[in-house]
Amino acid sequence: MRSPLSIELMLVTTVVLWALNLTVTRYILTHGFEPLAYSTVRYGAAALVFLAIALVAERTLRIRRRDLGLVLFAALCLWLNQLSFVYALEKTSASTIALILGATPIFAALIGLALGLERLSRKFWIAAAVSFAGVGLVALGSSAGISGDVRGDVLGIATAATWAGYSVAIAPLMERYSASQISAVVLSLGWVLIALVGFPQTAEQDYGLGWEIWALLAFATLGPLVVTNILWFRSLHRIGAARATLVANLQPFVAAVFALVLLSERMTLLQVVGGILIAGGILTARRRPPAPASE
């Protein structure tokens, strides 16, 4: 019989690690690591960890031929997600990106609709309009107008959209494969694409950044990428997606708070209002993100 406290502890730990990842990545990128070099090293290490876990636990990485299209699509979405994620955090604040990522479930529903997997009600369209209005206010508030950080805001929106696409692709795969097996295959394919694009930066990167940066990189890899996958899928298995994702929806707020406190970032009134609208839209739509965040 499950312990409610242990499940709640796993969920809270997952949300905190996801939320901290934005602040940690922003700090690393502003202290010497080039964006693509960071992604190449981080995802390469995570892929190796998942490959080891999958080979020990599952003893196979075999994917059925009928699922190869979904796997490749998931890897492509993950690749685009990481490109937009690291450059978004290089160009704008972690708190801004955290609030924008709150709209990810809305993007997931729209992608599901486009693929014929969703039937959306009038209430959803109202909720989507409210959430996207919130995204607009967050973007405007990040620079007190349409200037300055607009590229980072656009990349933040791309990060949310591509993560939604990844989540939609992963959901049916999780019905046929274990989390470690899918993570090992998709992360490895995604890493190959990241490494190809990021080779120039990776080759030219100065790696003498001090132990603090490397310790944070190890945390960003093992915590938000590896540990959260294990905790998240165990929680889904034991209490279901409906209850688990209610807690996961706290991530954008928690991430914004961490950024404000740890990085001394500032948040404008427009951003606060925008964040409230995004959260209100999600609650109205009652959407459920189908896969964990692993940035």
C-alpha positions as CSV (number, residue, x, y, z in Angstrom):
1,M,0.0,0.0,0.0
2,R,1.4,3.4,-1.0
3,S,2.4,6.1,1.4
4,P,0.7,9.4,0.5
5,L,3.5,11.3,2.1
6,S,6.2,9.5,0.0
7,I,4.2,10.3,-3.2
8,E,3.8,13.9,-2.2
9,L,7.5,14.2,-1.4
10,M,8.4,12.7,-4.8
11,L,6.1,15.2,-6.6
12,V,7.4,18.2,-4.6
13,T,11.0,17.1,-5.2
14,T,10.3,16.9,-8.9
15,V,8.8,20.3,-9.1
16,V,11.6,21.9,-7.1
17,L,14.3,20.3,-9.3
18,W,12.5,21.4,-12.5
19,A,12.1,24.9,-11.2
20,L,15.7,25.2,-10.0
21,N,16.9,24.1,-13.5
22,L,16.0,27.5,-15.0
23,T,17.9,29.5,-12.4
24,V,20.9,27.1,-12.6
25,T,21.1,27.1,-16.4
26,R,20.8,30.9,-16.5
27,Y,23.6,31.2,-14.0
28,I,25.9,28.8,-16.0
29,L,25.2,30.6,-19.3
30,T,26.0,34.0,-17.8
31,H,29.3,32.7,-16.3
32,G,31.2,31.4,-19.2
33,F,29.5,28.4,-20.8
34,E,28.4,28.8,-24.4
35,P,24.8,27.7,-24.9
36,L,25.3,24.9,-27.4
37,A,28.4,23.6,-25.6
38,Y,26.4,23.5,-22.4
39,S,23.6,21.5,-24.1
40,T,26.1,19.2,-25.8
41,V,27.9,18.3,-22.6
42,R,24.7,18.1,-20.4
43,Y,22.7,15.9,-22.8
44,G,25.6,13.8,-23.6
45,A,26.1,12.9,-20.0
46,A,22.4,12.4,-19.4
47,A,22.1,10.1,-22.4
48,L,25.0,8.0,-21.1
49,V,23.3,7.7,-17.7
50,F,20.0,6.6,-19.2
51,L,21.7,4.2,-21.6
52,A,23.3,2.5,-18.6
53,I,20.0,2.4,-16.7
54,A,18.1,1.0,-19.6
55,L,20.6,-1.6,-20.5
56,V,20.8,-2.8,-16.9
57,A,17.1,-2.7,-16.2
58,E,15.6,-3.6,-19.6
59,R,18.5,-5.3,-21.3
60,T,17.4,-3.8,-24.6
61,L,16.9,-0.6,-26.5
62,R,14.8,-2.1,-29.2
63,I,12.0,0.1,-30.6
64,R,9.3,-1.4,-32.8
65,R,9.4,-0.3,-36.4
66,R,5.9,1.2,-36.2
67,D,7.1,3.5,-33.4
68,L,10.2,4.8,-35.1
69,G,8.4,7.8,-36.6
70,L,7.2,8.9,-33.1
71,V,10.7,8.4,-31.7
72,L,12.3,10.5,-34.4
73,F,9.6,13.2,-34.0
74,A,10.2,13.3,-30.3
75,A,14.0,13.6,-30.8
76,L,13.5,16.4,-33.3
77,C,11.2,18.3,-30.9
78,L,13.7,17.7,-28.1
79,W,16.5,19.1,-30.3
80,L,14.6,22.2,-31.2
81,N,13.5,22.6,-27.5
82,Q,17.1,22.6,-26.3
83,L,18.2,25.1,-28.9
84,S,15.4,27.5,-28.0
85,F,15.8,26.8,-24.2
86,V,19.5,27.7,-23.9
87,Y,19.3,30.8,-26.1
88,A,16.1,32.0,-24.4
89,L,17.9,31.9,-21.1
90,E,21.0,33.5,-22.5
91,K,18.9,36.5,-23.8
92,T,16.3,37.0,-21.1
93,S,15.6,36.4,-17.4
94,A,14.8,33.0,-15.9
95,S,11.7,34.4,-14.3
96,T,10.3,35.5,-17.6
97,I,10.9,32.1,-19.2
98,A,9.4,30.4,-16.2
99,L,6.2,32.3,-16.6
100,I,6.0,31.7,-20.4
101,L,6.5,27.9,-19.8
102,G,3.3,27.9,-17.9
103,A,1.5,28.0,-21.2
104,T,3.0,24.6,-22.3
105,P,-0.2,22.6,-21.6
106,I,-2.1,24.9,-23.9
107,F,0.4,24.3,-26.7
108,A,0.1,20.5,-26.0
109,A,-3.7,20.7,-26.5
110,L,-3.4,22.7,-29.7
111,I,-0.8,20.2,-31.1
112,G,-3.1,17.3,-30.1
113,L,-5.9,19.0,-32.0
114,A,-3.8,19.5,-35.1
115,L,-2.9,15.8,-35.0
116,G,-6.5,14.7,-34.5
117,L,-5.9,13.5,-30.9
118,E,-7.9,16.2,-29.1
119,R,-11.5,17.5,-29.3
120,L,-11.5,20.9,-27.6
121,S,-14.5,22.7,-26.1
122,R,-15.5,26.3,-26.2
123,K,-14.2,26.6,-22.6
124,F,-10.7,25.5,-23.8
125,W,-10.6,28.2,-26.5
126,I,-11.5,30.9,-23.9
127,A,-8.8,29.5,-21.6
128,A,-6.3,29.5,-24.4
129,A,-7.1,33.1,-25.2
130,V,-6.6,34.0,-21.6
131,S,-3.3,32.1,-21.3
132,F,-1.9,33.6,-24.5
133,A,-2.9,37.1,-23.4
134,G,-0.9,36.3,-20.3
135,V,2.1,35.3,-22.4
136,G,1.9,38.6,-24.2
137,L,1.9,40.6,-21.0
138,V,4.9,38.6,-19.7
139,A,6.7,39.4,-22.9
140,L,5.8,43.1,-22.8
141,G,6.6,43.3,-19.1
142,S,10.1,41.7,-19.5
143,S,11.3,44.8,-21.4
144,A,8.6,47.4,-20.5
145,G,7.7,47.4,-24.2
146,I,8.3,45.6,-27.4
147,S,12.1,45.9,-27.5
148,G,15.2,44.6,-25.7
149,D,14.3,41.0,-24.7
150,V,11.8,40.3,-27.5
151,R,14.1,37.6,-29.0
152,G,14.4,35.8,-25.7
153,D,10.6,36.0,-25.3
154,V,10.0,34.5,-28.7
155,L,12.5,31.8,-27.9
156,G,10.7,31.2,-24.6
157,I,7.5,30.7,-26.5
158,A,9.3,28.3,-28.9
159,T,10.6,26.4,-25.9
160,A,7.1,25.9,-24.5
161,A,5.7,24.9,-28.0
162,T,8.5,22.4,-28.7
163,W,8.3,20.8,-25.3
164,A,4.6,20.4,-25.8
165,G,5.3,18.6,-29.1
166,Y,7.8,16.4,-27.4
167,S,5.2,15.6,-24.7
168,V,2.5,14.7,-27.2
169,A,4.9,12.4,-29.0
170,I,6.2,10.7,-25.8
171,A,2.7,10.0,-24.4
172,P,1.8,7.0,-26.6
173,L,5.3,5.6,-26.4
174,M,5.1,5.5,-22.6
175,E,2.3,3.0,-23.0
176,R,4.6,0.5,-24.7
177,Y,8.1,1.2,-23.3
178,S,9.6,2.0,-19.9
179,A,10.6,5.6,-19.1
180,S,14.3,4.6,-19.0
181,Q,14.2,2.9,-22.4
182,I,12.4,5.8,-24.1
183,S,14.6,8.4,-22.4
184,A,17.8,6.5,-23.4
185,V,16.8,6.3,-27.1
186,V,15.2,9.8,-27.5
187,L,17.9,11.6,-25.5
188,S,20.6,9.9,-27.4
189,L,19.1,10.8,-30.8
190,G,18.5,14.3,-29.6
191,W,22.1,14.6,-28.3
192,V,23.4,13.6,-31.8
193,L,21.5,16.5,-33.4
194,I,22.6,18.9,-30.6
195,A,26.2,17.8,-30.9
196,L,26.2,18.3,-34.7
197,V,24.9,21.9,-34.4
198,G,27.0,22.7,-31.3
199,F,30.3,21.2,-32.4
200,P,32.0,24.6,-33.2
201,Q,31.0,26.0,-29.7
202,T,31.9,22.8,-28.0
203,A,35.3,22.6,-29.6
204,E,36.1,26.3,-28.8
205,Q,34.7,26.3,-25.3
206,D,37.0,27.3,-22.5
207,Y,36.3,24.5,-19.9
208,G,38.4,26.1,-17.1
209,L,35.3,27.6,-15.5
210,G,35.9,26.5,-11.9
211,W,34.4,23.8,-9.8
212,E,31.2,25.7,-9.0
213,I,30.1,25.8,-12.6
214,W,30.9,22.1,-13.0
215,A,29.0,21.2,-9.8
216,L,26.0,23.2,-11.1
217,L,26.2,21.4,-14.5
218,A,26.3,18.0,-12.7
219,F,23.2,19.1,-10.7
220,A,21.4,20.2,-13.9
221,T,22.1,16.9,-15.5
222,L,21.5,14.4,-12.7
223,G,18.6,16.4,-11.0
224,P,16.3,17.9,-13.6
225,L,17.1,15.4,-16.3
226,V,17.6,12.0,-14.6
227,V,16.2,12.0,-11.1
228,T,13.0,13.8,-12.1
229,N,12.2,11.3,-14.8
230,I,12.4,8.5,-12.3
231,L,10.3,10.3,-9.6
232,W,7.8,11.7,-12.1
233,F,6.9,8.4,-13.7
234,R,6.7,6.5,-10.4
235,S,4.3,9.2,-9.2
236,L,2.2,8.8,-12.4
237,H,2.1,5.1,-12.0
238,R,0.9,5.2,-8.4
239,I,-1.6,8.1,-8.3
240,G,-2.3,8.8,-12.0
241,A,-1.8,11.8,-14.2
242,A,-4.7,13.9,-13.0
243,R,-3.5,14.3,-9.4
244,A,0.2,14.4,-10.3
245,T,-0.1,17.2,-12.9
246,L,-2.0,19.4,-10.5
247,V,1.2,19.6,-8.5
248,A,3.4,20.0,-11.7
249,N,1.4,23.1,-12.6
250,L,3.2,24.8,-9.7
251,Q,6.5,24.7,-11.5
252,P,6.4,28.0,-13.4
253,F,5.5,29.9,-10.2
254,V,8.2,28.1,-8.1
255,A,10.8,28.7,-10.9
256,A,10.0,32.4,-11.0
257,V,10.4,32.7,-7.3
258,F,13.7,30.9,-7.4
259,A,14.9,33.2,-10.1
260,L,13.8,36.3,-8.2
261,V,15.5,35.2,-5.0
262,L,18.7,33.5,-6.2
263,L,19.5,35.7,-9.2
264,S,18.1,38.9,-7.8
265,E,16.0,39.3,-10.9
266,R,13.1,41.8,-11.1
267,M,9.6,41.2,-12.1
268,T,7.3,43.9,-13.4
269,L,3.6,44.3,-12.6
270,L,2.8,43.3,-16.2
271,Q,4.6,40.0,-15.8
272,V,2.8,39.3,-12.5
273,V,-0.5,39.9,-14.2
274,G,0.6,37.8,-17.2
275,G,1.6,34.9,-14.9
276,I,-1.8,35.0,-13.2
277,L,-3.6,35.0,-16.5
278,I,-1.5,32.0,-17.7
279,A,-2.3,30.1,-14.5
280,G,-5.9,31.0,-14.7
281,G,-6.2,29.8,-18.3
282,I,-4.6,26.4,-17.3
283,L,-7.0,26.0,-14.4
284,T,-9.9,26.8,-16.6
285,A,-8.9,24.4,-19.4
286,R,-8.0,21.7,-16.8
287,R,-5.3,20.4,-19.2
288,R,-2.9,17.7,-18.2
289,P,0.6,17.7,-19.6
290,P,1.4,14.2,-20.8
291,A,5.1,14.1,-20.1
292,P,7.6,15.6,-17.6
293,A,9.7,18.7,-18.1
294,S,13.4,17.7,-18.5
295,E,15.1,21.0,-19.5
